[in-house]
Amino acid sequence: MRLSRYFLPVLKETPAEAQIVSHRYMLRAGMIKQQAAGIYSWLPLGFKVLRKIENIVHEEQQRAGHIPLLMPTLQPADLWRESGRYDDYGEEMLRIRDRHDRDMLYGPTNEEMVTDIFRSHVSSYKDLPLTLYHIQWKFRDEIRPRFGVMRGREFYMKDGYNFDLTQEDALHAYNRHLVSYLRTYERMGLQAIPMRADSGPIGGDDTHEFLVLADTGESEVFYDSAVTDLTFGDRDIDYDDVSQCQGVLEEFTSKYARTDETHDEALFNQVPEERRRVARGIEVGQIFYFGTKYSEAMGATVQDKDGNKVPVHMGSHGIGVSRLLGAIIEASHDDKGIIWPEGVTPFHCGIVNLKQGDEEADGACEALYKSLTALGLEPLYDDRKERAGAKFATMDLIGLPWRITVGPRGLKNGVVELTCRRTGESEELPPEQAVTKLAGIYEGHMVRGL
């Protein structure tokens, strides 16, 4: 993309309403525009990152054997009355009445609707196990929406639901989700720690939240610092292998790590003092096992091997796709702007032309642009007739991981400058070597379009 043809409404000043880093930089980098309290339009740069995150989530869900579908945002209230949650959920639920005087709601989650889909089409144990998921807009009417996309009213979320014959099978689904989430977050450049949590209005006894450590986190967390040494890496996981998934879960949850709602001071004090940590965390996902709570209330049963009708065991699993943008920025930025990890960057590199209109510089930039594009990379070419300082400031603000700087002086020596946004280190390379190096860096980070 050529910046002269792109819609990137960057701001020089920080809007007064922006209280935290991610909100400030998302507004300044032209990623979002507030339309109402807690409701945002996603402008082109923000939308590109949102889709990168969404596609990683899709890839890892399907790698784990989960099946995508799409449910509507508006739901009939009668389904929630069946489960008993319509009156219990509280004022966060946006209740609506249509022109035919039917009670509707803007879905905050989809346990009832997916259970209705299941009971309408599945009747035998032979169709289990089954995990369905979708990525869709949700609405929760927060009393005080703030912090931009971190605590908005409308948000983009992946929610998945497993249906299993037995508790043992359902707990394997729980473990499988925990494993898939660890891989998902690491691909985004995040370390998300699974912590024992409270189930809230979803229900159930088994639940873990995934939290990214950040000073602006909404939750106080207590953990053994040894958990921050754990990495998922490039493990070859067989998601059908019960013991393998259980082993990963035990590895990542055996050290103390809890939110303030489930914190146990006596257990925490058993952690060696030098490893005890109290911090803030941003929730970016949560998994639940809630047994037969919804299936019994809504008649979601299957015939087992003996011909008996039994309620299925269920769990739900969410990832805050839009919230992840804020979390990544909170975890990866400096005083100049965002620093995108390679896995989610909107453009793979920036090309800065120091002397727009110079025949040699223009030609070199065009050649770099074509070479990178031919390799499947997306460069952002700043071809504006702006001073160099303004171009560098824009690139730093929007946070592309790599920048190629092209100018007449370097070209006389046959080189361009390749700069790493995270470290600030630069090296001079012939243009073709800069392209080759970038191709190698992004090998393994490419996300297929879905």
C-alpha positions as CSV (number, residue, x, y, z in Angstrom):
1,M,0.0,0.0,0.0
2,R,1.2,3.5,-0.9
3,L,0.6,5.9,2.0
4,S,-0.4,8.7,-0.3
5,R,-3.4,6.5,-1.3
6,Y,-4.2,5.1,2.2
7,F,-6.7,6.4,4.8
8,L,-4.5,7.0,7.9
9,P,-5.8,9.9,9.9
10,V,-3.0,10.2,12.4
11,L,-3.3,12.8,15.2
12,K,-0.4,14.8,16.6
13,E,-2.1,15.5,20.0
14,T,-3.5,13.0,22.4
15,P,-7.3,13.2,22.8
16,A,-8.3,14.2,26.3
17,E,-10.5,11.2,26.9
18,A,-7.7,8.7,26.4
19,Q,-6.5,7.5,29.8
20,I,-4.3,4.5,29.0
21,V,-1.5,3.9,26.4
22,S,-3.5,1.6,24.1
23,H,-6.4,4.0,23.9
24,R,-4.1,7.0,23.2
25,Y,-2.1,5.2,20.5
26,M,-5.1,3.7,18.8
27,L,-6.7,7.1,18.5
28,R,-3.5,8.9,17.5
29,A,-2.5,6.2,14.9
30,G,-5.9,6.5,13.2
31,M,-7.0,3.0,14.1
32,I,-10.4,3.7,15.7
33,K,-13.0,6.5,16.0
34,Q,-15.5,6.7,18.9
35,Q,-19.1,6.8,17.7
36,A,-20.7,6.6,21.2
37,A,-19.6,5.7,24.7
38,G,-17.8,2.4,24.4
39,I,-18.7,2.0,20.7
40,Y,-16.0,2.4,18.0
41,S,-15.6,2.5,14.2
42,W,-12.6,0.5,13.2
43,L,-10.6,2.5,10.6
44,P,-8.5,0.8,8.0
45,L,-5.3,0.3,10.1
46,G,-7.1,-1.0,13.1
47,F,-9.3,-3.2,11.0
48,K,-6.2,-4.8,9.4
49,V,-4.8,-5.7,12.8
50,L,-8.2,-7.0,14.0
51,R,-8.4,-9.3,11.0
52,K,-4.8,-10.6,11.6
53,I,-5.8,-11.5,15.2
54,E,-9.1,-13.0,14.0
55,N,-7.3,-15.2,11.4
56,I,-4.8,-16.5,14.0
57,V,-7.7,-17.4,16.2
58,H,-9.5,-19.2,13.4
59,E,-6.3,-21.1,12.4
60,E,-5.7,-22.3,16.0
61,Q,-9.3,-23.2,16.6
62,Q,-9.4,-25.3,13.5
63,R,-6.0,-26.9,14.2
64,A,-7.6,-28.1,17.4
65,G,-10.5,-29.7,15.5
66,H,-13.2,-27.0,16.3
67,I,-15.8,-26.2,13.7
68,P,-16.7,-22.6,12.8
69,L,-20.3,-21.3,12.3
70,L,-21.9,-17.9,12.7
71,M,-24.8,-17.1,15.1
72,P,-26.8,-13.8,15.0
73,T,-26.2,-10.8,17.3
74,L,-29.9,-10.5,18.2
75,Q,-31.4,-13.4,20.2
76,P,-34.9,-14.3,21.3
77,A,-35.4,-13.7,25.0
78,D,-37.3,-17.0,25.3
79,L,-34.1,-19.0,25.0
80,W,-32.7,-17.2,27.9
81,R,-35.9,-17.7,29.9
82,E,-35.5,-21.4,29.3
83,S,-32.0,-21.4,30.9
84,G,-33.1,-19.1,33.7
85,R,-30.5,-16.4,32.8
86,Y,-32.8,-13.7,31.3
87,D,-33.6,-12.1,34.6
88,D,-30.4,-13.1,36.3
89,Y,-27.9,-11.6,33.9
90,G,-28.4,-8.0,35.0
91,E,-28.4,-4.6,33.4
92,E,-25.4,-5.3,31.2
93,M,-27.8,-7.2,28.9
94,L,-29.4,-4.8,26.3
95,R,-33.0,-5.9,26.1
96,I,-35.0,-5.0,23.0
97,R,-38.6,-5.3,21.9
98,D,-39.3,-5.7,18.2
99,R,-42.3,-4.3,16.2
100,H,-44.3,-7.4,16.9
101,D,-43.8,-6.9,20.6
102,R,-41.5,-9.8,21.0
103,D,-38.7,-9.7,23.6
104,M,-35.2,-9.8,22.1
105,L,-31.7,-9.1,23.3
106,Y,-28.4,-8.1,21.9
107,G,-26.3,-11.2,22.8
108,P,-23.6,-10.8,25.4
109,T,-22.7,-14.5,24.9
110,N,-24.2,-17.5,23.1
111,E,-24.6,-20.5,25.4
112,E,-28.4,-20.6,25.0
113,M,-28.4,-20.2,21.2
114,V,-25.7,-22.8,20.5
115,T,-27.5,-25.3,22.9
116,D,-30.7,-24.7,20.9
117,I,-28.8,-25.4,17.6
118,F,-27.3,-28.6,19.1
119,R,-30.6,-30.0,20.5
120,S,-32.3,-29.4,17.1
121,H,-29.8,-31.5,15.2
122,V,-27.9,-33.9,17.4
123,S,-29.6,-36.9,19.1
124,S,-26.9,-39.6,19.3
125,Y,-23.7,-40.2,21.2
126,K,-22.2,-41.2,17.8
127,D,-22.2,-37.5,16.8
128,L,-20.0,-36.6,19.8
129,P,-17.6,-35.0,20.7
130,L,-18.5,-31.7,19.0
131,T,-17.1,-28.3,19.4
132,L,-18.6,-25.3,17.6
133,Y,-17.3,-21.7,17.7
134,H,-17.8,-18.4,16.0
135,I,-16.3,-14.9,16.0
136,Q,-18.9,-12.3,16.3
137,W,-19.8,-8.8,17.7
138,K,-21.2,-8.9,21.3
139,F,-22.7,-6.1,23.4
140,R,-22.6,-5.7,27.2
141,D,-23.9,-2.4,28.5
142,E,-21.1,-1.5,30.8
143,I,-22.0,1.2,33.3
144,R,-18.8,3.0,32.8
145,P,-17.2,2.1,29.5
146,R,-13.6,3.3,29.4
147,F,-10.0,2.6,28.2
148,G,-11.0,2.4,24.6
149,V,-11.4,-1.2,23.2
150,M,-10.2,-2.6,26.6
151,R,-13.6,-2.0,28.2
152,G,-16.1,-1.1,25.5
153,R,-19.7,-1.9,25.3
154,E,-19.5,-3.5,21.8
155,F,-16.7,-5.9,21.3
156,Y,-15.5,-8.6,18.9
157,M,-15.2,-12.0,20.5
158,K,-14.5,-15.7,19.7
159,D,-16.8,-17.9,21.7
160,G,-16.7,-21.7,21.4
161,Y,-18.8,-24.4,22.9
162,N,-18.1,-28.1,23.4
163,F,-20.6,-30.9,23.7
164,D,-19.5,-34.2,25.2
165,L,-21.0,-37.4,26.4
166,T,-19.2,-37.6,29.7
167,Q,-17.5,-35.3,32.2
168,E,-14.2,-37.0,31.4
169,D,-14.6,-36.1,27.7
170,A,-15.7,-32.6,28.5
171,L,-12.6,-32.0,30.7
172,H,-10.4,-33.2,27.8
173,A,-12.1,-30.5,25.7
174,Y,-11.3,-28.0,28.5
175,N,-7.6,-29.1,28.4
176,R,-7.6,-29.0,24.6
177,H,-8.8,-25.4,24.7
178,L,-6.2,-24.4,27.2
179,V,-3.5,-25.8,25.0
180,S,-4.8,-24.1,21.8
181,Y,-5.1,-20.8,23.6
182,L,-1.4,-20.9,24.7
183,R,-0.4,-21.4,21.1
184,T,-2.8,-18.7,19.9
185,Y,-1.4,-16.0,22.3
186,E,2.2,-16.8,21.7
187,R,1.7,-16.4,17.9
188,M,0.5,-12.9,18.7
189,G,3.7,-12.1,20.7
190,L,1.9,-12.3,24.0
191,Q,2.6,-14.2,27.2
192,A,-0.9,-14.9,28.6
193,I,-0.9,-16.7,31.9
194,P,-3.7,-19.1,32.7
195,M,-5.0,-18.3,36.2
196,R,-7.7,-19.9,38.3
197,A,-10.7,-17.6,38.1
198,D,-14.3,-17.0,39.1
199,S,-17.0,-18.2,36.6
200,G,-19.4,-15.3,37.1
201,P,-22.7,-15.4,35.3
202,I,-21.5,-18.2,32.9
203,G,-21.5,-20.7,35.8
204,G,-19.5,-23.9,36.5
205,D,-16.7,-24.8,38.9
206,D,-13.8,-25.2,36.5
207,T,-12.5,-22.0,34.8
208,H,-9.2,-20.3,33.9
209,E,-8.7,-16.8,32.8
210,F,-5.8,-15.9,30.5
211,L,-4.2,-12.7,31.6
212,V,-1.5,-10.5,30.1
213,L,0.5,-8.6,32.8
214,A,0.2,-4.8,32.4
215,D,0.1,-1.9,34.8
216,T,-3.3,-0.8,33.4
217,G,-4.9,-4.2,33.9
218,E,-8.3,-4.3,35.5
219,S,-7.6,-7.3,37.7
220,E,-5.2,-7.7,40.6
221,V,-3.4,-11.0,40.2
222,F,-1.2,-13.1,42.4
223,Y,1.3,-15.5,40.9
224,D,4.6,-17.5,41.3
225,S,7.1,-15.7,39.1
226,A,8.2,-19.2,37.8
227,V,5.0,-19.2,35.5
228,T,6.6,-16.3,33.4
229,D,9.4,-18.6,32.5
230,L,7.1,-21.0,30.7
231,T,6.7,-20.9,26.9
232,F,4.6,-23.0,24.6
233,G,7.0,-22.8,21.7
234,D,6.6,-24.8,18.5
235,R,5.3,-28.0,20.1
236,D,3.7,-30.6,17.9
237,I,0.6,-31.3,19.9
238,D,-1.8,-34.1,19.1
239,Y,-5.1,-32.6,20.3
240,D,-6.8,-36.0,20.4
241,D,-4.2,-37.3,22.9
242,V,-5.8,-36.9,26.3
243,S,-2.6,-37.4,28.3
244,Q,-0.6,-35.0,26.2
245,C,-3.1,-32.2,26.6
246,Q,-3.4,-33.0,30.3
247,G,0.4,-32.8,30.6
248,V,0.5,-29.3,29.1
249,L,-2.3,-28.1,31.4
250,E,-0.5,-29.4,34.4
251,E,2.7,-27.8,33.3
252,F,1.1,-24.4,32.9
253,T,-1.3,-24.4,35.9
254,S,0.8,-26.2,38.6
255,K,2.4,-23.0,39.7
256,Y,0.3,-20.6,41.8
257,A,-1.5,-18.0,39.6
258,R,-4.9,-16.6,40.6
259,T,-7.1,-13.5,40.1
260,D,-8.2,-11.5,43.1
261,E,-11.6,-13.3,43.2
262,T,-10.0,-16.7,43.8
263,H,-6.8,-15.7,45.6
264,D,-5.9,-17.9,48.6
265,E,-3.4,-16.2,50.9
266,A,-2.5,-19.4,52.7
267,L,-1.6,-21.2,49.4
268,F,0.2,-18.1,48.1
269,N,2.4,-18.0,51.2
270,Q,3.6,-21.5,50.4
271,V,5.4,-20.0,47.3
272,P,9.0,-19.0,48.1
273,E,8.9,-15.4,49.1
274,E,11.4,-14.3,46.4
275,R,9.0,-15.7,43.7
276,R,5.7,-14.2,45.0
277,R,4.4,-11.5,42.7
278,V,1.4,-9.2,43.0
279,A,0.5,-7.2,39.8
280,R,-2.2,-6.1,37.4
281,G,-3.5,-8.2,34.5
282,I,-5.6,-7.7,31.4
283,E,-8.0,-10.6,30.7
284,V,-7.8,-11.7,27.1
285,G,-9.7,-15.0,27.3
286,Q,-11.5,-17.5,29.6
287,I,-12.4,-21.2,29.4
288,F,-15.2,-22.9,31.4
289,Y,-16.5,-26.3,32.1
290,F,-20.1,-26.1,33.4
291,G,-21.3,-29.7,33.1
292,T,-25.0,-30.1,32.4
293,K,-26.2,-26.7,33.6
294,Y,-27.6,-25.7,30.2
295,S,-28.3,-29.1,28.6
296,E,-30.5,-30.1,31.5
297,A,-32.4,-26.7,31.6
298,M,-32.9,-26.7,27.8
299,G,-33.3,-30.4,27.0
300,A,-30.1,-31.0,25.1
301,T,-29.8,-34.7,25.4
302,V,-28.4,-37.6,23.3
303,Q,-29.0,-41.3,23.3
304,D,-26.1,-43.2,24.9
305,K,-24.8,-46.6,24.0
306,D,-27.5,-48.3,26.2
307,G,-30.3,-46.4,24.6
308,N,-30.8,-44.0,27.5
309,K,-31.3,-40.2,27.0
310,V,-28.7,-38.3,28.9
311,P,-27.8,-34.6,29.0
312,V,-24.6,-33.7,27.3
313,H,-21.7,-32.1,29.2
314,M,-20.7,-28.7,28.0
315,G,-18.1,-26.0,28.3
316,S,-17.5,-22.5,26.8
317,H,-14.3,-20.8,25.7
318,G,-13.9,-17.1,24.9
319,I,-11.1,-14.9,23.4
320,G,-11.6,-11.2,23.3
321,V,-10.4,-10.5,19.7
322,S,-10.9,-6.7,19.8
323,R,-9.6,-6.4,23.4
324,L,-6.4,-8.2,22.3
325,L,-5.4,-5.2,20.2
326,G,-5.4,-3.1,23.3
327,A,-3.6,-5.8,25.3
328,I,-0.9,-6.1,22.7
329,I,-0.3,-2.4,22.6
330,E,-0.2,-2.2,26.5
331,A,2.4,-5.0,26.4
332,S,4.4,-3.7,23.5
333,H,5.0,0.1,23.1
334,D,7.5,2.9,23.9
335,D,7.2,6.6,24.1
336,K,7.2,7.0,20.3
337,G,4.3,4.7,19.6
338,I,3.2,1.1,19.1
339,I,5.6,-1.8,18.5
340,W,3.7,-4.6,16.7
341,P,4.8,-8.2,17.0
342,E,5.5,-9.7,13.6
343,G,2.5,-12.0,13.9
344,V,-0.1,-9.3,14.0
345,T,1.4,-6.3,12.3
346,P,-0.9,-4.5,9.8
347,F,2.0,-4.1,7.3
348,H,5.2,-6.2,7.4
349,C,7.5,-3.2,6.9
350,G,7.5,0.4,6.0
351,I,9.5,1.9,3.1
352,V,10.6,5.5,3.7
353,N,11.7,7.6,0.7
354,L,14.0,10.4,2.0
355,K,13.9,12.3,-1.2
356,Q,10.6,11.9,-3.0
357,G,10.9,13.0,-6.6
358,D,14.5,12.0,-6.9
359,E,14.6,9.6,-9.8
360,E,17.1,7.1,-8.3
361,A,15.4,7.1,-4.8
362,D,11.9,6.7,-6.4
363,G,13.1,3.9,-8.6
364,A,14.8,2.0,-5.7
365,C,11.6,2.3,-3.5
366,E,9.4,1.1,-6.4
367,A,11.7,-1.9,-6.9
368,L,11.7,-2.7,-3.1
369,Y,7.9,-2.4,-3.1
370,K,7.5,-4.8,-6.0
371,S,10.0,-7.3,-4.6
372,L,8.4,-7.5,-1.2
373,T,4.9,-7.7,-2.7
374,A,6.0,-10.6,-5.0
375,L,7.1,-12.5,-1.9
376,G,3.6,-12.2,-0.3
377,L,4.6,-9.5,2.1
378,E,2.7,-6.2,2.5
379,P,4.9,-3.1,2.6
380,L,3.6,0.4,3.5
381,Y,5.4,2.8,1.2
382,D,5.5,6.4,2.5
383,D,5.6,8.2,-0.8
384,R,4.3,11.5,0.5
385,K,6.2,14.7,-0.1
386,E,6.8,15.2,3.6
387,R,10.0,15.9,5.5
388,A,12.0,12.9,6.7
389,G,11.2,13.6,10.4
390,A,7.5,13.5,9.8
391,K,7.8,10.2,7.9
392,F,9.9,8.6,10.7
393,A,7.4,9.9,13.4
394,T,4.5,8.3,11.5
395,M,6.3,5.0,11.2
396,D,7.2,5.0,14.9
397,L,3.7,5.8,15.9
398,I,2.0,3.1,13.9
399,G,4.6,0.6,15.0
400,L,5.6,-1.5,12.0
401,P,8.3,-3.9,13.2
402,W,10.7,-3.1,10.3
403,R,11.5,0.0,8.3
404,I,13.6,0.3,5.1
405,T,15.0,3.8,4.6
406,V,16.0,4.8,1.1
407,G,18.0,7.9,0.3
408,P,20.4,9.2,-2.3
409,R,23.4,9.0,0.0
410,G,23.0,5.3,0.7
411,L,22.1,4.5,-2.8
412,K,25.4,5.9,-4.0
413,N,27.0,3.1,-1.9
414,G,24.5,0.6,-3.1
415,V,22.8,0.2,0.2
416,V,19.5,0.9,2.1
417,E,19.0,1.0,5.8
418,L,17.0,-1.7,7.6
419,T,15.8,-0.7,11.1
420,C,14.2,-2.9,13.8
421,R,11.4,-0.9,15.5
422,R,11.7,-2.9,18.8
423,T,15.5,-2.4,19.3
424,G,16.1,0.7,17.2
425,E,19.1,-1.1,15.7
426,S,19.9,-0.4,12.0
427,E,22.1,-2.0,9.4
428,E,23.0,-1.1,5.9
429,L,22.4,-3.7,3.2
430,P,22.0,-3.9,-0.5
431,P,18.3,-3.7,-1.4
432,E,18.0,-7.3,-2.4
433,Q,19.6,-8.5,0.8
434,A,17.2,-6.4,2.8
435,V,14.3,-8.1,1.0
436,T,15.8,-11.5,1.6
437,K,16.3,-10.8,5.3
438,L,12.7,-9.7,5.7
439,A,11.4,-12.7,3.9
440,G,13.3,-14.9,6.4
441,I,12.0,-13.0,9.4
442,Y,8.4,-13.4,8.4
443,E,8.7,-17.1,7.4
444,G,6.4,-18.8,9.9
445,H,4.5,-15.6,10.8
446,M,2.3,-15.5,7.7
447,V,-1.4,-15.8,8.3
448,R,-3.6,-17.2,5.6
449,G,-6.6,-15.2,4.6
450,L,-9.9,-16.7,5.6
